[in-house]
Amino acid sequence: MAGLPVELGVQTLLLAALVAAAVAMLVAKYLTATKASKGPTFLIAGPQGAGKTALFTLLRYGRKAPTVTSVQTNSTAQLELPGLPGTRLVLHDTAGHPKLRQRLYDLVDVLQPAESLLGVVFVVDASAMARPEAAHAAAQYLYDILALTERRRGGASVLVAANKAELFTAVPAKRLRSLLEDEITKIARTKARAVSGVERSALGAAADDDDAPALWAGAPGAPFRFEVLESEVTALSGSVETGKIEPWVRWMEERVVQ
């Protein structure tokens, strides 16, 4: 019995730590909501090394600048697009490392219900997309974003910005779109098989491995296509390095005036 107060003290400390962590998460979510919902907003997302921060700098300041891998979100509420002078927009450039993507998910959670999210600019390094591991990693991140945006009626506008189009190895936008669809098909089917496996274990009965995955809206077993989604997904080539981002800027301007 002499050790009981010590055990209770440890339990109390652990409980206090859990409560403090929960409060911190709620405060962070609140700060995200108050900061993110102050105007029409675009989000920049994508894998590491795709050129997201370089695009943010070019859009915001009209010039290129040396960048390093982002570990935090770059934001501005002063974005003006060339075709819409005087219209101030919010732009968030989110980190691409898998462990830092929660910020992007939190922003989507806040902005989409508030109808402040104009679009997600998903930047990829088109020169790397011919490598299966790079295409798969990009598709996995895009899948996660779409699974989130599809929770609400109407989805979201998503631009797959195929950056570094000036390089010889760059995959054209049309081909990139197909590559991502093929990879998402594999990802979705893998998830469906995992769910089926859990169902078999829990129910002791066979489950259909072709059950429709989270993003499916077509016939079971059919290849995934972006057209089945509520979200509108567009793929356009461009280059931050050469400053040729006009197709992306026009896409953004169209989202503003819609």
Summary of the structure (lengths in Angstrom):
residues: 258
radius of gyration: 21.3
end to end distance: 70.7
largest distance: 75.9
contacts: 781
relative contact order: 0.14
helix: 48%
strand: 16%
